[in-house]
Amino acid sequence: MTERIVVVGAALLDDGRLLAARRSAPPELAGRWELPGGKVEPGETPEAALVRELREELGVEAEAVERVPGRWPLRPPYVLCVWTARLRAGSAAPKPLQDHDELRWLTPAEIWDVDWLEQDVPAVRETLARLDADADAGADADTH
């Protein structure tokens, strides 16, 4: 059996919004949107890979918050695992430095306004459910 290689995706959240990144390469993925991230290197934890990938791809200092339930198959031997993440205090604003040509902060109402890569759709759905739950919890706190 082939060992699976974990690809981490970042559901980077800020003020109830999710960051989407538009691919610029490879050609078959260019123009489609994804959660930023990349491969976990040997000896690296998924959380450390997430922080490293966000630094390399977006120029930000971020921290992993919690694992989004689920594992989504990519082309063999890769599997996508997603963590929610947030920018650290004092981090630069995200910029498309590698593999992307545009970034967008999407509110829950705007999530489906972009053309997501198929493999990211289930992870985005799961993240959206968490965003909605957080918004509901915040609304409940505001009313009490």
N, C-alpha and C positions, 0 to 999 in steps of 0.2 A: 504494500500500500504506500502511495506517495505521501510524504509529509506535507501538510498544508502550510502555506506561508500566509501569515496574517498581514492584512493591509488595514491600517487604522484610518478611520474617517473622523473628522472633527465636526461635531454639531456645535459650532462656535456661536454662543448666545450672548446677546447684549441688549438689555432693556426690552426683553420680550421679542427680539428679532433674531433670525437665523442667517448666518452668512453663507451665501452661495457663490461658487467660483466657476467661471466659464472656461472650459478647456481651450487651449490654443494648439495642443498637440497631444497625441499623434493625429494625423489627418482624419482617421475614422471617428475620433471623439471630438474633434474641434467644433466649437460652437455650442456644445451641450454643457449642461451645468452639473456640478457635483459638490459633495462635501469635500473640503480640502483634506489632504493627508497623504499617506504613502506606506511603503513596506516597513515592517519591523525588522531591524537588522539583528543578526545573531548576537545573543547576549544582552539585548536591549529589552526592557519591558515595553508593553504596548503604550503605557502612559508616557514613558520617556520618548518613545518614537513620535507620539502625537505632538509633544512639545517641540521636538527637533524639527519635524516636518512643517509645523506652523511657522517656526522661525525661518526656515529655508524658503518656503513657498510664499509667505505673506509678510515676513519681516516683523513679526510680533512676538511678544513674550506672553505666553498663555499658560494655563494650568488645566489639566484634565480634572473634571468634576465627578462624573459617574458614568458607568457603562450603560449604554442603551441596550435593552434586552434584544437578543437575536444575533445571528451570524448569517451572512448572505454570501452565497457562492459567486465568485467572479470566474474568469477563465482559469482552468486548472493550472497550478495547484493553489491558487489564491482564494482567500476567504476574507470578506469585509467584516470588521467589528468596529462599532462606532461608540465614541464617548462624547458626552456633552463637555464643553470646555468654555472657559471665559478668559478674557484678557486680564493680565495682571495690571495692577495700578502702575501708571507711568509708561505702559507699553505704547509704542507707536501705533498709529492707525494702520489697519491691514492694507497692503498694496500687492497687486499681482506681479510677483517677482519671477516665478518659475511655473511653467506649464499652464498658466492662465493669462487671459487678456482683459478680464473684467471681473469685478466683485460687486455683489449686491447684498445689502441687508434687507431681508424680507420679513414683513410682519406675517402672522398666521394667515391673514386674508390674502396675502400676495404669494404664498408658498408655491402655488401651482401656476404662477404667471411665467415661470421659466421652464425650459425643456430639459428636465433632469435626465441623466443617464439612467437606463432601466435598473441597473444594479443598485442605484442609490435610492430609488423610489420607496422600497419598504423601510429603509432606515429613516428617510425623511418623514414618512407617515408615523413611525414610532416616535420620532423626536417631536413632531407636531402634537401628538397626543400628550406628551410631557409638557410642552409649552402651554397647551390649553389647560392642563391640570394646574400648572403654576399660576396662570392668569386667574383661574377660578379661585385658587387658594388666596391669592392677593386680594381679589374682590371680596371674598368672605372676611378677610382681615379688615378691610376698609369699612365694612358694614357693621362690625362689632365694636 
